[in-house]
Amino acid sequence: MFKVKVMRKFFHIYLFIVVMGQQLPSAFSLSLETRYSGSKSMEGSMIIKGGIPVFVHPDEPQAVRRAVKDVLRDLHNVLGETSVLTDTLTSSAIVVATGDRYSGSKPAVSGWEAHQVYKDDNRIIVNGADMRGTIYAIYTFSESVLGVKPLWRWTSEEPVRQEQLIVPPEFHIKISSPSVKYRAWFPNDRDLINPWQKLSNENFEAMYETMLRLKVNTLEGEIADERSYRPPYPLGREATLAQQRGLIITGHHMLIFGSNYRYWNAYWKQIKKQQPPALKIENVDALRQWWRYHATLATRNEADIIWLVGFRGNRDIPFWEFFPDAPASPKDRADVIDAMVKRQVEIVKEVTDEQHPLMRLTLYNEMSTLVANGHFNLPDESSLIRNFVAARRDHFPAADIRGYSFSGEPTGYYLNFQFTSSGSHLAQAEGPRKMEQNFRMVDSLSDGNLVFSVVNAGNIREHVLELSANAEMMWNMDSFDCPSFYTSFCKAYFGEEHASQIALLYDAFFRSYWQQKESDIPGFERQYLFQDMRYARAAETLIGDMEKGKHRNNPFDNHALDNPDKGSAGYFRILSSSEKNIQLNAVLHGTASSIAKLEKITAEADRIYEELEEGKRFFDDNLRGQAHFMLELNRMLHNLTKAYQVSAEKKDARAFIHASLQDITSAQVWLHRADHGVFEQWYTNDIKFGLDKIKQRLASLSLR
């Protein structure tokens, strides 16, 4: 039911490419081998000029037609003329048809989301085995023939204009089913992207289009919003757009069936016409009615759903921090979750009229701990995806999955690229290799039953390389490897000349992060990292002590968010000791090591930047700028740690504080270099890292 077996082979033939059963690397444009401009010609080739008509089979659904709208824009941007939809199948056209709706020179593809694009006489056939397969085929055509890259909205680079395109006679791209059936994005903690999305519909839709261009198929989030409790009772805006685009929808781990407790009062007042009952565990019937409404909302609106079951608080907290009548013992808490999940499963089966509806239970935070400690047993439901989650803060397979006895259950895995409290936020850190290690370990532990993946990168822009790598690996688990991904990505976005150098530079950048704790999973590289948000919180910790005239031997121990009861531990994970300055010297050593690496990386990035022509702006935003930003953060924390040590000895620390202030000011300058074009003022919305507040506090300290 869940396992997809895929055979994969590459076939390279001279100047064109035929791909059998292989997902193209997600960022790889075929322009080098299949896309030709006006001066070249081949016998039997097809010439595509501006205004070529697009025929969409009349039975194609709305989601396919929405993707066609994108390709019409792409055709206009590349060829300079408007293509129109036609009801008549002309001799020269782009033909969009699912399954066997069009009878061409190639047989229709089959298999979940399989798709193909090929030349058939003087037509280009865009064909998928199912709805999403056809959508993916549309974007494959856009990438391979028109040269529109999947990340074009995020690279600040418009597609190259052409007078005409010449497609060779044998042009055929055939892509078989993905390795991982359900591949999700979870856009959480969106302090930067939310204000940007509100500026225009194009900005709001950018994420959805990019998901489909990278061949992701599931959005995790809310199903309802404030509109959903008034006639005509629609899905929320995000869920509606996901549905219109052909995406599957699933709930966030605190949003049962996509519901959100912030709308609890609206539901009871507007739907039930009564005063809201108290949100208590004892009010089981009220909770059941609440969940049932949202399940019915989804089915009535014909949403394609993976039903999220579970029981948590009103935000990203355990239920016992929100519900006043929650029990105190781990076993009793697990029993409450078990009872609630069973009620939710009953509701889904009733509403869908299915014995085995596709469901998902996310083992996030406290759930991971309850499973690992044996307090919570996963429900015996054959269609329930056991969605394990990477360890918090450092993102590696946690104890629950490493100790779980698998027996063929459908398995899911959740990985953070962005982690707002203490992880990567303004600069990518985990990287493709760490992502690969996570998913390979999970796939191996589950005996090849990984059917669901979800990655969290709320603001998207900083993490587009990692997201591209994940999308490619989830389609091609067997053949994916990081060096090949880096090379293909860099060729696509920066051109052939500098691709190999930039590929090495990306890898070096990810390896430049301070690894403040040695790995404890054998063979797992870069298990523990000091990401950018840890620099912010570490700086605040030291500044806070210095403002109070206080000094501690281990200032980074016992952070307020280190609470094993919540499943959270290791906020900083810096070595502590009763000996004087051991922890502070560890910071000095770690930052000095990263500074040395980053000085070399930024020097090489500066050199390449001066020579680079293709993708120059994107290179500056996504690699060069982030490397300089992290270099300045390391210098800032290094100087601030020295100031902390000096102040403990009652010496003048102002020189080090002033240097630290200069460093973080430089970091902010590098960050704001990426505020340009459609991303003007992107980083002015930063509230999570708090650059301005740290600068203000350092400035005040420097005057003491």
C-alpha positions in Angstrom: 0.0 0.0 0.0 2.7 2.5 1.0 6.0 1.2 -0.4 7.1 2.4 -3.8 9.7 0.5 -5.7 11.5 2.4 -8.4 14.1 1.5 -11.0 16.3 4.4 -12.0 18.7 4.8 -14.9 20.3 7.7 -16.8 20.6 7.6 -20.6 22.7 10.4 -22.0 22.7 10.7 -25.8 24.9 13.3 -27.5 23.2 16.7 -27.2 19.9 15.7 -25.8 18.9 13.7 -22.7 16.4 11.0 -22.3 15.6 10.2 -18.7 14.0 6.9 -17.9 12.6 6.5 -14.4 14.6 9.3 -12.9 13.7 12.5 -11.2 15.8 15.3 -12.6 17.9 16.9 -9.9 15.5 19.5 -8.5 17.6 22.5 -9.4 19.0 21.1 -12.7 18.1 22.9 -15.9 18.4 20.8 -19.0 19.2 23.9 -21.0 22.8 22.7 -21.5 21.6 19.7 -23.4 18.1 20.1 -24.7 17.4 23.8 -25.0 18.6 25.6 -28.1 18.4 29.1 -29.3 17.9 30.5 -32.8 21.3 29.8 -34.5 21.2 26.0 -34.1 19.1 23.6 -36.1 18.7 19.9 -36.4 16.7 17.9 -38.9 13.3 16.9 -37.5 13.6 19.4 -34.7 10.7 21.4 -33.4 11.0 25.2 -33.4 9.1 26.9 -30.6 8.3 30.6 -31.2 6.4 33.2 -29.2 2.7 32.7 -29.2 2.7 28.9 -29.5 -0.8 27.7 -28.5 -1.3 25.6 -25.4 -4.0 22.8 -25.6 -5.3 21.5 -22.3 -7.5 18.5 -22.4 -11.0 19.5 -21.4 -11.1 16.9 -18.5 -8.1 18.4 -16.7 -8.9 19.6 -13.2 -8.4 23.1 -11.8 -5.0 22.3 -10.3 -3.6 21.4 -13.6 -5.0 24.5 -15.2 -3.4 26.6 -12.4 0.0 25.2 -13.3 -0.7 25.9 -17.0 -1.3 29.5 -16.0 2.3 29.6 -14.7 3.7 28.1 -17.9 1.8 30.7 -20.0 3.6 33.3 -18.0 6.9 31.5 -18.5 6.3 31.3 -22.2 5.7 35.0 -22.3 8.7 35.9 -20.2 11.1 33.7 -22.3 9.7 34.3 -25.8 8.2 37.8 -25.4 4.8 37.0 -26.8 1.5 35.8 -25.2 0.6 32.2 -25.7 -3.1 31.4 -25.5 -5.2 28.4 -24.4 -6.9 26.7 -27.3 -9.8 24.3 -27.5 -8.6 23.0 -30.8 -5.7 20.6 -31.1 -3.5 22.4 -33.7 -0.6 20.9 -35.6 1.9 22.8 -33.5 1.1 23.2 -29.9 2.0 22.3 -26.3 -0.4 19.6 -25.3 -1.3 19.0 -21.6 -3.1 15.7 -20.9 -3.2 13.2 -18.0 -3.1 9.5 -18.5 -4.2 8.3 -22.0 -6.3 11.4 -22.8 -3.9 12.1 -25.6 -2.7 9.4 -27.9 0.8 10.2 -29.0 4.0 8.5 -30.2 4.9 7.5 -26.6 2.7 5.4 -24.3 1.1 7.1 -21.4 3.1 6.9 -18.2 1.8 5.0 -15.1 2.5 5.0 -11.4 2.0 7.5 -8.6 3.0 11.0 -9.9 5.0 9.6 -12.8 5.3 12.0 -15.7 6.9 12.7 -19.0 7.6 15.4 -21.6 8.3 14.6 -25.2 8.3 15.8 -28.7 5.6 14.3 -30.9 6.0 15.6 -34.5 5.5 19.4 -34.1 3.9 19.2 -30.6 5.3 19.0 -27.1 3.4 16.5 -25.0 3.1 17.2 -21.3 1.8 14.0 -19.7 1.3 12.7 -16.2 0.0 9.5 -14.8 -2.3 11.4 -12.5 -3.1 15.0 -11.6 0.1 15.8 -9.8 2.1 13.9 -12.4 0.8 16.2 -15.0 1.5 19.3 -12.9 5.1 18.1 -12.4 5.3 17.5 -16.2 4.2 21.1 -16.8 7.0 22.4 -14.6 9.5 19.9 -16.1 8.7 21.4 -19.5 9.2 24.9 -18.1 12.6 24.0 -16.6 13.9 21.8 -19.4 12.7 23.6 -22.5 12.1 27.2 -21.4 15.0 27.3 -18.9 12.9 28.5 -16.0 14.6 27.3 -12.8 12.6 26.0 -9.9 13.9 28.6 -7.6 13.6 31.5 -10.0 11.4 33.6 -7.6 14.1 33.3 -4.9 17.2 33.9 -7.0 16.3 37.4 -8.1 17.1 36.2 -11.7 14.6 36.5 -14.5 14.5 33.7 -17.2 16.7 34.3 -20.2 14.9 35.8 -23.2 15.0 33.9 -26.5 13.8 34.5 -30.0 13.0 30.9 -30.5 13.7 27.5 -29.0 14.8 24.4 -31.0 13.8 21.0 -29.5 15.7 18.0 -30.9 13.8 15.1 -32.5 14.4 12.6 -29.8 13.6 14.9 -26.9 12.0 12.7 -24.2 12.1 13.1 -20.4 10.4 10.3 -18.5 10.3 10.3 -14.7 8.9 7.4 -12.7 7.4 7.4 -9.2 9.1 8.9 -6.2 10.9 7.0 -3.5 9.0 8.7 -0.7 5.3 8.9 -1.5 4.4 12.0 0.6 6.9 14.9 0.7 5.9 17.9 2.8 7.0 21.4 3.6 6.1 22.9 7.0 6.5 26.7 6.9 6.7 27.5 10.6 8.0 30.6 12.4 7.5 32.9 9.5 8.7 36.3 10.9 10.3 37.2 7.6 8.1 35.7 5.0 4.7 36.6 6.5 5.1 40.4 6.0 6.5 39.7 2.5 3.6 37.5 1.5 1.1 40.2 2.4 2.6 42.6 -0.1 1.2 40.8 -3.2 -0.6 37.7 -4.4 2.5 36.8 -6.3 4.5 36.8 -3.1 1.8 34.8 -1.3 1.8 32.1 -4.0 5.5 31.9 -4.5 6.0 29.2 -1.9 3.3 27.0 -3.4 4.6 27.3 -6.9 8.1 26.5 -5.7 6.9 23.4 -3.9 5.4 22.0 -7.1 8.5 23.0 -9.2 10.6 21.0 -6.8 8.0 18.2 -6.8 6.9 18.4 -3.2 3.3 17.3 -2.7 2.1 18.1 0.8 1.7 21.3 2.9 1.7 21.0 6.6 -0.3 23.7 8.5 -3.8 24.8 9.3 -6.9 23.7 7.5 -9.2 26.4 9.0 -8.9 30.1 9.6 -11.4 32.8 10.8 -13.3 32.5 7.5 -14.1 28.8 8.2 -16.7 29.5 10.8 -18.9 31.7 8.6 -20.9 30.8 5.5 -20.0 29.3 3.1 -17.6 27.7 5.6 -14.5 27.4 3.3 -11.1 26.0 4.1 -8.6 28.6 5.4 -6.8 30.7 2.8 -3.6 28.6 2.9 -5.4 25.3 2.7 -7.6 26.6 -0.1 -4.6 27.7 -2.2 -2.9 24.3 -1.5 -6.0 22.6 -2.7 -6.3 24.8 -5.8 -2.7 24.0 -6.6 -3.1 20.2 -6.2 -1.3 19.8 -2.9 -2.2 17.4 -0.2 -2.8 19.0 3.2 -1.9 17.7 6.7 -2.0 19.3 10.1 0.8 20.7 12.2 1.6 18.5 15.3 -0.5 20.8 17.5 -3.4 21.3 15.0 -5.6 18.2 15.2 -7.3 17.8 11.8 -5.8 21.3 11.0 -7.8 23.0 13.8 -6.4 25.7 16.0 -7.6 26.5 19.6 -7.4 30.2 18.9 -10.7 29.7 17.0 -12.4 27.8 19.8 -14.6 30.7 20.8 -15.5 31.4 17.2 -16.6 27.8 16.7 -18.9 27.8 19.7 -20.4 31.2 19.1 -20.8 31.2 15.3 -21.4 27.5 14.6 -23.0 26.1 17.8 -24.6 29.5 18.9 -23.7 29.1 22.5 -21.1 30.3 25.0 -17.8 28.4 24.7 -17.3 25.6 27.2 -14.0 25.6 29.1 -11.1 23.9 27.4 -10.6 21.0 29.8 -9.8 17.4 29.4 -13.0 16.5 31.2 -15.0 18.2 28.5 -14.5 15.3 26.2 -17.7 15.8 24.3 -16.9 19.4 23.5 -13.5 18.4 22.1 -15.1 15.6 20.1 -17.6 18.1 18.5 -14.7 20.5 17.8 -12.6 17.9 16.1 -15.6 16.5 14.1 -16.4 19.9 12.7 -12.9 20.3 11.3 -12.9 16.8 9.9 -16.3 17.5 8.2 -15.0 20.9 7.0 -12.2 19.2 5.2 -14.3 16.4 3.6 -17.1 18.8 2.6 -14.6 21.0 0.8 -13.1 17.8 -0.8 -9.6 18.5 0.5 -7.0 15.8 0.0 -6.0 15.1 3.6 -3.5 13.2 5.6 -5.3 13.3 9.0 -3.2 14.5 11.8 -4.1 13.0 15.2 -2.6 13.7 18.6 -3.1 15.8 21.6 -1.1 18.9 22.5 -1.6 22.4 23.9 -2.8 25.7 22.3 0.7 26.3 20.9 3.9 24.4 20.6 3.7 23.0 24.1 2.6 19.7 25.8 -1.1 19.5 26.6 -0.4 19.5 30.4 0.9 23.1 30.1 -2.4 24.3 28.7 -5.3 22.1 30.0 -5.8 22.9 33.7 -7.0 19.4 34.7 -4.0 17.6 33.2 -2.5 14.7 35.2 1.1 15.0 36.6 2.7 11.6 35.9 4.2 10.6 32.5 2.1 7.4 32.4 -1.2 9.2 33.1 -0.3 11.9 30.6 0.4 9.2 28.0 -3.0 7.6 28.8 -4.8 10.8 28.1 -3.1 11.2 24.7 -3.9 7.6 23.9 -7.6 8.1 24.7 -7.8 11.3 22.7 -6.1 9.8 19.7 -8.5 6.8 19.7 -11.5 9.2 19.7 -10.0 11.1 16.8 -9.4 7.9 14.8 -13.1 7.0 15.3 -14.1 10.5 14.0 -12.0 10.2 10.9 -13.3 6.7 10.1 -16.9 8.0 10.5 -16.5 11.2 8.5 -14.6 9.5 5.6 -16.5 6.3 5.7 -13.2 4.5 5.4 -11.8 1.7 7.6 -8.2 2.7 6.9 -8.1 6.4 6.3 -4.5 7.8 5.9 -3.5 9.3 9.2 -0.4 10.6 10.8 0.8 10.9 14.4 3.8 13.3 15.0 6.1 12.2 17.8 7.3 15.7 18.5 9.0 16.9 21.7 7.2 15.4 24.7 5.7 12.6 22.5 9.2 11.5 21.5 10.1 11.3 25.2 7.0 9.4 26.1 7.6 6.8 23.4 11.3 6.5 24.2 10.5 5.9 27.9 7.8 3.3 27.1 4.9 5.3 28.5 3.1 5.7 25.2 2.4 2.8 22.7 1.7 3.7 19.1 -1.9 2.9 18.0 -2.3 -0.3 16.1 -3.7 1.3 12.9 -2.3 0.0 9.6 -2.9 3.3 7.8 -1.3 5.4 10.5 2.0 7.0 9.6 4.4 6.9 12.6 5.9 10.3 12.1 9.2 10.4 14.1 10.9 13.7 14.6 14.6 14.7 14.7 15.9 15.6 18.2 15.2 19.2 19.1 17.9 21.9 18.6 20.5 19.7 16.9 18.3 17.6 14.5 19.4 14.0 14.4 17.4 10.8 14.8 16.2 10.8 18.4 16.2 8.1 21.0 12.6 7.0 20.3 13.2 6.0 16.7 16.7 4.6 17.4 15.1 2.3 20.0 11.9 1.5 18.2 11.1 -2.1 17.0 9.8 -1.7 13.5 7.6 -4.3 11.9 6.6 -2.9 8.5 4.6 0.2 9.7 4.4 3.2 7.4 7.0 5.6 8.7 7.4 9.4 8.5 10.2 11.7 9.5 10.3 15.4 10.4 13.5 17.4 10.1 14.2 21.1 10.9 16.3 23.2 8.6 15.1 26.3 10.5 14.7 26.2 14.3 13.8 29.5 15.7 14.7 29.4 19.4 18.2 28.1 19.2 18.9 26.9 15.6 19.3 28.1 12.1 17.3 31.1 11.2 19.1 33.8 9.3 21.7 31.5 7.8 21.4 27.9 6.6 23.4 25.5 8.8 22.2 21.8 8.7 23.0 21.4 5.0 22.3 18.6 2.5 24.7 16.1 4.0 23.2 16.2 7.4 19.7 16.0 5.9 20.9 12.9 3.9 22.3 11.2 7.0 19.0 11.7 8.9 16.8 10.3 6.2 19.1 7.4 5.3 19.2 6.4 9.0 15.4 6.5 9.3 14.8 4.7 6.1 17.2 2.0 7.2 15.7 1.7 10.7 12.2 1.4 9.2 13.4 -1.3 6.8 12.6 0.8 3.8 9.2 1.9 4.9 9.7 5.6 4.9 6.6 7.0 3.2 6.3 10.5 4.6 8.9 13.3 4.9 8.5 16.8 6.2 11.0 19.6 6.5 10.6 22.8 8.4 12.1 25.9 6.9 9.5 28.6 7.7 11.0 31.6 5.9 12.0 29.5 2.9 14.5 32.0 1.3 17.5 31.2 3.5 17.1 27.5 3.0 16.3 27.0 -0.7 19.4 24.9 -1.3 18.6 22.6 1.5 15.0 22.4 0.5 16.1 21.5 -3.1 18.4 18.8 -1.8 15.6 17.3 0.3 13.1 17.4 -2.6 15.6 15.6 -4.9 16.5 13.0 -2.3 12.9 12.2 -1.4 12.3 11.5 -5.1 15.5 9.6 -5.7 16.5 8.0 -2.4 18.7 5.4 -4.0 20.8 7.5 -6.3 21.0 10.8 -4.3 24.5 11.8 -3.1 25.5 15.2 -1.9 28.6 15.9 -4.2 26.4 15.2 -7.3 23.6 17.4 -5.9 26.0 20.3 -5.2 27.5 20.0 -8.7 24.1 19.9 -10.5 22.7 22.7 -8.4 25.7 25.0 -9.0 25.7 24.3 -12.7 22.1 25.2 -12.9 22.3 28.4 -10.9 25.8 29.7 -11.4 26.9 28.2 -14.7 29.5 25.7 -15.8 32.7 27.8 -15.3 32.4 28.2 -11.5 30.1 25.4 -10.6 32.8 23.0 -9.2 34.4 25.8 -7.1 31.1 26.9 -5.7 30.0 23.3 -5.0 33.1 22.9 -2.8 32.5 26.3 -1.2 29.0 25.3 -0.1 30.3 22.1 1.5 33.1 24.1 3.2 30.6 26.6 4.5 28.5 24.0 6.2 31.6 22.4 7.7 32.7 25.8 9.1 30.1 25.7 11.8 31.5 25.2 15.3 30.7 21.7 16.5 30.5 22.4 20.2 29.9 18.8 21.2 31.3 15.6 19.8 28.9 13.3 18.0 27.6 10.4 20.0 25.9 8.5 17.2 28.7 6.5 15.5 29.5 7.8 12.0 27.0 10.7 12.2 28.8 13.8 10.9 28.1 17.3 12.3 25.6 16.0 14.8 25.9 19.1 17.1 26.2 22.6 15.6 26.3 26.1 16.9 23.8 27.7 14.6 23.1 31.4 14.2 20.4 31.7 16.8 22.7 30.2 19.4 25.1 33.1 18.8 22.2 35.5 19.5 21.1 33.8 22.7 24.7 33.3 23.9 25.4 37.0 23.4 22.3 37.9 25.4 23.4 35.5 28.2 26.8 37.2 28.5 25.5 40.7 28.1 22.8 40.0 30.8 25.5 38.9 33.3 27.7 41.9 32.5 24.8 44.3 32.9 24.3 43.0 36.4 28.0 42.9 37.2 27.7 39.2 37.6 30.2 36.4 36.5 29.6 32.7 36.3 32.0 29.9 35.6 29.5 28.2 33.3 27.2 30.9 32.1 25.7 28.7 29.4 24.4 26.1 31.7 20.8 25.8 32.9 19.1 27.8 30.2 15.4 28.6 30.9 14.3 26.5 28.0 16.3 23.4 29.1 13.4 21.4 30.5 13.5 17.6 29.9 9.8 17.5 31.1 9.0 19.3 27.8 11.3 17.1 25.8 13.9 19.9 25.6 17.5 19.7 26.6 20.8 21.0 25.5 20.1 24.6 24.6 23.8 25.4 24.1 25.5 22.1 24.7 28.8 23.7 25.5 31.2 21.8 27.8 30.9 22.8 31.4 33.4 22.3 34.2 34.0 23.3 37.8 37.4 24.5 36.7 37.7 28.2 35.9 37.2 29.4 32.3 36.8 25.9 30.8 33.4 26.7 29.3 34.5 30.2 28.2 37.7 28.9 26.7 35.6 26.3 24.8 33.7 29.2 23.2 36.9 31.1 22.4 38.4 27.9 20.8 35.3 27.1 18.8 34.7 30.6 17.5 38.4 31.0 16.6 38.3 27.7 14.6 35.2 28.9 12.7 36.7 32.3 12.2 39.8 30.8 10.5 37.6 28.6 8.3 35.2 31.4 7.4 38.0 33.9 6.6 39.2 31.5 3.9 35.7 30.8 2.6 34.8 34.5 2.4 38.0 35.3 0.6 37.3 32.6 -2.0 33.7 33.8 -2.2 34.8 37.4 -2.8 37.1 36.2 -5.6 34.4 34.2 -7.3 31.9 37.0 -6.9 34.1 39.4 -8.9 34.3 36.8 -11.8 30.8 35.5 -11.7 28.2 36.4 -14.3 25.4 33.9 -14.0 23.6 33.8 -10.7 25.7 36.6 -9.1 22.9 38.1 -7.0 21.8 34.6 -5.7 25.4 33.7 -4.9 25.8 36.8 -2.9 22.5 36.2 -1.0 22.7 32.5 -0.5 26.4 31.7 0.1 28.8 34.7 0.1 26.5 36.9 2.3 25.7 34.1 4.7 29.4 33.2 5.1 30.3 36.8 5.9 27.4 37.0 8.3 28.5 34.0 10.2 32.1 35.2 10.2 31.0 38.4 11.9 28.8 36.5 14.4 31.8 34.4 15.4 34.0 37.5 15.8 31.2 39.1 17.8 30.9 36.2 20.3 34.6 35.7 20.4 35.2 39.4 21.5 32.2 39.4 23.8 33.5 36.2 25.6 36.9 37.9 26.0 35.1 40.9 27.5 33.3 38.6 29.9 36.5 37.1 31.1 38.2 40.5 31.5 35.3 42.0 33.4 35.5 39.1 35.9 39.0 40.2 36.7 37.8 43.8 37.3 39.6 45.0 34.2 38.4 47.3 31.5 36.4 45.3 29.0 35.2 48.2 26.8 37.7 47.6 24.0 36.4 44.0 23.5 32.8 45.2 23.9 33.3 47.9 21.3 34.9 45.3 18.9 31.9 43.0 19.5 29.6 45.9 18.6 31.5 46.6 15.4 31.3 42.9 14.6 27.5 42.6 15.0 27.1 45.9 13.1 29.1 44.4 10.2 27.0 41.2 10.4 23.8 43.3 10.0 25.3 45.2 7.0 26.0 41.8 5.3 22.5 40.6 6.1 20.8 43.7 4.6 22.7 43.3 1.4 20.1 40.8 0.6 17.3 43.4 1.0 16.8 44.2 -2.7 14.3 44.0 -5.5 11.1 42.1 -4.5 12.9 41.3 -1.2 13.4 45.0 -0.2 13.2 45.3 3.6 13.1 41.5 4.0 15.4 41.5 7.1 13.8 44.6 8.6 11.1 42.2 9.9 13.6 40.2 12.0 12.2 39.8 15.5 13.5 36.4 16.4 17.3 37.0 16.2 17.1 40.5 17.6 20.1 42.1 16.0 19.0 45.7 16.9 18.4 44.8 20.5 21.8 43.1 20.9 23.4 46.2 19.3 21.7 48.5 21.7 22.7 46.5 24.7 26.3 46.3 23.5 26.3 50.1 22.9 25.1 50.7 26.4 27.7 48.4 27.9 30.5 50.1 25.9 29.7 53.4 27.6 30.0 52.1 31.2 
